[in-house]
Amino acid sequence: MEDQSTLEPPDERRTGRIGIGLALDSVHFKILDVLRAQGRISVAALADRVGVSRANAYTRLEALRADGVINGFSARVDHNRVGLEICALIFVTVRQELWKQFRTALAQMPEVEYCAVTTGQHDAMIQIRVADVSAVHRLVTDRLSTIPAVRATETVIILDEVLRRPYVLPTAPRSTESAVGTPQDTSGTSQFGMTRFIRAADGRADLQRGTADADD
């Protein structure tokens, strides 16, 4: 039997579909939820937790890995135990013509755990982990601020990390089969998240009717 996943060009596959041609469903999300807390769980235990057969769990797990939904496994380290007791956020304003220089310099700083380009007052947010507050000061003043691409910085020390998840899943996952081809609302309104949209023509008609009723 021919693998159906090879019949569609990559750019034409439906979003959320995995390599074996099956849509992500509630079982896939249950697997991901279990792995979030126990990444080294056995396939037999995973199957028992999810409520499927061992073969089913193994097939689904391998499909998630093959498709890139699961892109790797890693250890979680207690930063305090390895001597990195201070976590800080550094908001950076970057000279727009020197973004490449900024990225290159940042990649050479082992203290940097995470960096994201942001909207708002600053251009980027960096999260670092170091041994003490003086190490934060040295990194900002002696290294980060001396990079020509950096125009300004603002540093915030994190006092307590209240919650940290390895990754986030949808709060109410739905099978992508039901999401694809959902009938369009023909009543003149549509729902997008929690926002209600009304077509302009229908809105004007409602407004005109309301005005006529008021005149009567």
Secondary structure, 3 states (H helix, E strand, C coil): CCCHHHCCCHHHCCCCECCCCCECCHHHHHHHHHHHHCCCCCHHHHHHHHCCCHHHHHHHHHHHHHHCCCCCCCCCCCCCCCCCCEEEEEEEEECHHHHHHHHHHHHCCCCEEEEEECCCCCCEEEEEEECCHHHHHHHHHHHHCCCCCEEEEEEEEECCCCCCCCCCCCCCCCCHHHHCCCCCCCCCEEEECCEEEECHHHHHHHHHHHHHHHHC
